[in-house]
Amino acid sequence: MKKYETVIFDLDGTLLYTLEDLTKATNYALRRMNMPERTLDDVRRFVGNGVARLIELAVPEGTPTEVFEQTLAIFRGYYDIHCNDNTKAYDGVIDLLRELKADGYALAIVSNKPDSAVKELAEIYFEGIVKVAIGESAGVAKKPAPDTVYAALKELGMPKEGAVYVGDSEVDVMTAKNSGLPCISVLWGFREEAFLKEHGADHFVREPEEIRDFLNA
């Protein structure tokens, strides 16, 4: 009998490289509002807590609320159309997911990216492989709250026992902890190993296939 039966993945920085599209959408919104643009590394540090927090960190300090809201709306409108211009799956990820599905694991994606973008990208890259994909939506607490993880488990029809969470950020470490799940932290994403260790990460993988090794251990 397998120790684990369900694997819940973060999306950005874990399954998909999305940083260029997030940066371009951020800078499009900032330009429209006559604000200074941000670098790729800036946006790398800002992502993880949802797009509202991304834009909150990207706009100049002291930006009035109504201006922030307008900037966020411009970002959302642009990103809805351009969320897959430069995005790609990390090497080995799709093969891993296919193997896990063939081995009988229940698979889900839980992200702080807007729900519409999560579902669109999941359909493009993982159609027929990942059964459930949940993003940020009104009325549901985003990660690191456990709500979207529990929603994914419910949609899968799987118990919390036997589930493991996979992500690339400190938000994912806290999400797993708040959900009562073990966490696998990937090192090809948006955070460095030392930073993740400082935030409580304790199991790391450097290649997607190592996730399978963890599950089979």
Disulfide bonds with the S-S distance in Angstrom:
none
